[in-house]
């Protein structure tokens, strides 16, 4: 991780957002922007992503001493947020396509077979067996292809859960949208510390479970449940900040130790 996975590393990540002397003011503004999503669509969410982008940049550059970003350039936060959202959306596209195709083949194939088979069976009683066979074949093939696409969807989702944040962090490191898609570069960093990045996924997941458990306990108390309007989005933002710290520091450690990529040279042809 950075340099290795340890309880102290996780403890540091959990406390880092509060190391900033102005953490209360900055986080209250972040929470306020988050709550604006209930009033103004899209724009506050993009600004929030821009803030996470800026925090990742601080972590990459300053390590444990990284402070929360200042709220003094909303234009920059909006631009960076759009880059962050764009990168996530592009990497999510294959998953969306695979998921849509899976149910398209499954439900569509079964429905098409039912329509064709029913029409054949109704047109001639002697062909009822053929209609039933067509329905069965279309259903088996359709749901078979659906299972295949869902398996591909699951594998891609597992890979992207660990690797996508590395691609986004690579984009932040170079401050270029296209850097997120220079797969050869960020994959070299990912494989240098893949165990650390997978452990980041585990820590963030466990933190989410703890937050969910705490939310359930609070929800069981009528008086305290009113606070969930504020506590739920606040906890979600805290989880994002911790994730930014974990991935930022893991990326920094791996990038500093990754083997240099071989330089691609154009082939020369002797014309003599």
Residue pairs with C-beta under 8 A, 6 or more apart in sequence:
1 9
1 193
1 195
1 196
1 199
1 200
1 246
1 249
1 250
1 253
2 9
2 196
2 249
2 250
2 252
2 253
3 253
4 196
5 195
5 196
5 199
9 249
10 203
12 64
12 245
13 203
13 242
13 245
13 246
13 249
14 207
14 242
16 64
16 66
16 241
16 242
16 245
17 23
17 27
17 68
17 238
17 241
17 242
17 245
19 65
19 67
20 26
20 67
20 68
22 68
23 68
26 68
26 69
26 70
26 71
27 68
27 234
27 237
29 71
30 48
30 51
30 237
31 230
31 233
31 234
31 237
33 44
33 47
33 48
33 51
34 44
34 48
34 233
34 236
34 237
35 230
35 233
36 44
37 44
37 45
43 78
45 81
45 85
46 78
46 81
46 82
46 85
47 74
47 77
47 78
47 81
48 81
48 237
49 80
49 81
49 84
49 85
50 76
50 77
50 78
50 79
50 80
50 81
50 82
50 84
51 69
51 77
51 81
52 84
52 240
52 241
52 244
53 77
53 80
53 81
53 83
53 84
53 172
54 69
54 76
54 77
54 80
55 66
55 68
55 69
55 241
55 244
55 245
55 248
56 168
56 169
56 172
56 244
56 247
56 248
57 172
57 173
57 175
58 66
58 67
58 68
58 69
59 66
59 244
59 245
59 248
59 249
59 252
60 169
60 172
60 173
60 248
60 251
60 252
63 249
63 252
64 249
66 245
66 248
69 77
83 171
83 177
84 168
84 171
86 177
87 167
87 168
87 171
87 177
87 180
87 181
88 164
88 168
90 180
90 181
91 160
91 164
91 167
91 180
92 160
94 156
95 153
95 156
95 157
95 160
98 149
98 150
98 152
98 153
98 156
99 149
99 150
99 153
101 149
102 145
102 146
102 147
102 149
102 150
102 153
103 146
105 142
105 145
105 146
105 149
106 142
106 143
106 145
106 146
107 142
108 142
109 138
109 139
109 141
109 142
109 143
109 145
109 146
110 138
110 139
110 142
110 143
112 138
112 142
113 134
113 135
113 136
113 137
113 138
113 139
113 142
114 135
114 138
114 139
116 131
116 134
116 135
116 138
117 130
117 131
117 132
117 133
117 134
117 135
117 138
118 131
118 135
119 131
120 127
120 130
120 131
120 134
121 127
121 128
121 130
121 131
121 132
122 131
161 201
162 190
162 194
162 197
162 198
162 200
162 201
163 186
163 187
163 190
163 197
165 197
165 200
165 243
165 247
166 186
166 189
166 190
166 197
166 247
166 251
167 180
167 181
167 183
167 186
168 180
169 186
169 247
169 248
169 251
170 179
170 180
170 182
170 185
170 186
170 189
170 251
171 177
171 179
171 180
172 248
173 179
173 251
173 255
179 185
179 186
180 186
184 261
185 261
188 258
188 259
188 261
189 251
189 254
189 255
189 258
190 197
190 254
192 254
192 255
192 257
192 258
192 259
193 250
193 253
193 254
193 257
196 250
196 253
196 254
197 247
197 250
197 254
200 243
200 246
200 247
200 250
203 242
203 246
204 239
204 242
204 243
204 246
207 239
207 242
208 239
211 235
211 236
211 238
211 239
214 235
215 228
215 231
215 232
215 235
218 224
218 225
218 227
218 228
218 231
219 225
219 228
